[in-house]
Amino acid sequence: MLLTKAEAQESLIKMQTSAENFEKQSLMKGSSTTIVMALVLAMFAWAWPSRQIRSMALSIKERDFIHTAKFSGESTVQIVVTEILPYALTWSLSNFMNATLSAIGSESSLAVLGLSPGNLVSLGNMIQWARSYNAIFNKQYLWIGAPIVATVILFVGLFLLITGYNDYLSMKRGR
């Protein structure tokens, strides 16, 4: 269904005032900032990666190739750079991408719930604005479809990047 020029202008006026109205509708009333949002997400995101890196370090320390490198006279720095770093680098890059995906998903979820700063332009806020203006009932499918499709494409693209890089590094190591 195509909109007439008057309907399009009315829709544009609604969208221009949506940021001000959104701040009134959200639970935080627009008082949250991007830094506060990042700190809240980071506050809950540190525990799992720290457990993973600790268990990986304890596991690698006891492997045979580390003992072989020690007995063959390699220095500690050389063991770390040649034996441990390739494993840790692969894990840290994968974990960084997963943390990025998790942060995007968390921010989008919080924004849809109204817990995001109202003046922040994000995919979650776009979904919230479309939801608050009943985009589906008004048959404005692009309002809600575009940010959802963009989020899915971002998730799939980052996942494929992680998978491809891990495959590349494993081929480089000869596995």
Contacts in CASP RR format, 6 or more apart in sequence:
PFRMAT RR
TARGET T0000
AUTHOR 0000-0000-0000
METHOD contacts of the structure
MODEL  1
MLLTKAEAQESLIKMQTSAENFEKQSLMKGSSTTIVMALVLAMFAWAWPS
RQIRSMALSIKERDFIHTAKFSGESTVQIVVTEILPYALTWSLSNFMNAT
LSAIGSESSLAVLGLSPGNLVSLGNMIQWARSYNAIFNKQYLWIGAPIVA
TVILFVGLFLLITGYNDYLSMKRGR
1 139 0 8 1.000
3 11 0 8 1.000
11 140 0 8 1.000
14 133 0 8 1.000
15 129 0 8 1.000
18 129 0 8 1.000
18 132 0 8 1.000
18 133 0 8 1.000
19 118 0 8 1.000
19 119 0 8 1.000
21 132 0 8 1.000
22 118 0 8 1.000
22 125 0 8 1.000
22 128 0 8 1.000
22 129 0 8 1.000
22 132 0 8 1.000
23 29 0 8 1.000
23 30 0 8 1.000
23 118 0 8 1.000
23 119 0 8 1.000
25 114 0 8 1.000
25 132 0 8 1.000
26 114 0 8 1.000
26 115 0 8 1.000
26 116 0 8 1.000
26 118 0 8 1.000
26 128 0 8 1.000
27 113 0 8 1.000
27 114 0 8 1.000
27 115 0 8 1.000
28 114 0 8 1.000
28 115 0 8 1.000
28 116 0 8 1.000
28 117 0 8 1.000
28 118 0 8 1.000
30 117 0 8 1.000
30 118 0 8 1.000
30 119 0 8 1.000
31 117 0 8 1.000
32 115 0 8 1.000
32 116 0 8 1.000
32 117 0 8 1.000
32 118 0 8 1.000
33 117 0 8 1.000
34 117 0 8 1.000
34 120 0 8 1.000
36 117 0 8 1.000
37 107 0 8 1.000
37 110 0 8 1.000
37 116 0 8 1.000
37 117 0 8 1.000
37 120 0 8 1.000
41 103 0 8 1.000
41 106 0 8 1.000
41 107 0 8 1.000
45 99 0 8 1.000
45 102 0 8 1.000
45 103 0 8 1.000
49 95 0 8 1.000
49 99 0 8 1.000
52 91 0 8 1.000
52 95 0 8 1.000
53 88 0 8 1.000
53 91 0 8 1.000
53 92 0 8 1.000
56 87 0 8 1.000
56 88 0 8 1.000
56 91 0 8 1.000
60 66 0 8 1.000
60 83 0 8 1.000
60 84 0 8 1.000
60 87 0 8 1.000
65 83 0 8 1.000
66 79 0 8 1.000
66 83 0 8 1.000
66 84 0 8 1.000
69 78 0 8 1.000
69 79 0 8 1.000
69 82 0 8 1.000
69 83 0 8 1.000
70 79 0 8 1.000
74 82 0 8 1.000
86 169 0 8 1.000
86 173 0 8 1.000
89 169 0 8 1.000
90 165 0 8 1.000
90 166 0 8 1.000
90 169 0 8 1.000
93 162 0 8 1.000
93 165 0 8 1.000
94 162 0 8 1.000
94 165 0 8 1.000
94 166 0 8 1.000
97 158 0 8 1.000
97 159 0 8 1.000
97 161 0 8 1.000
97 162 0 8 1.000
98 162 0 8 1.000
100 158 0 8 1.000
101 155 0 8 1.000
101 158 0 8 1.000
101 159 0 8 1.000
104 123 0 8 1.000
104 151 0 8 1.000
104 154 0 8 1.000
104 155 0 8 1.000
105 151 0 8 1.000
107 116 0 8 1.000
107 122 0 8 1.000
107 124 0 8 1.000
108 122 0 8 1.000
108 123 0 8 1.000
108 124 0 8 1.000
108 127 0 8 1.000
108 151 0 8 1.000
109 124 0 8 1.000
110 116 0 8 1.000
111 120 0 8 1.000
111 122 0 8 1.000
111 123 0 8 1.000
111 124 0 8 1.000
111 125 0 8 1.000
111 127 0 8 1.000
111 128 0 8 1.000
112 124 0 8 1.000
112 127 0 8 1.000
112 128 0 8 1.000
112 131 0 8 1.000
114 128 0 8 1.000
116 122 0 8 1.000
116 124 0 8 1.000
116 125 0 8 1.000
116 128 0 8 1.000
118 125 0 8 1.000
123 147 0 8 1.000
123 150 0 8 1.000
123 151 0 8 1.000
123 154 0 8 1.000
124 147 0 8 1.000
124 151 0 8 1.000
126 143 0 8 1.000
126 146 0 8 1.000
126 147 0 8 1.000
127 144 0 8 1.000
127 147 0 8 1.000
127 148 0 8 1.000
129 143 0 8 1.000
130 136 0 8 1.000
130 140 0 8 1.000
130 143 0 8 1.000
130 144 0 8 1.000
130 145 0 8 1.000
130 147 0 8 1.000
131 144 0 8 1.000
133 140 0 8 1.000
133 143 0 8 1.000
135 141 0 8 1.000
135 143 0 8 1.000
135 144 0 8 1.000
136 144 0 8 1.000
END
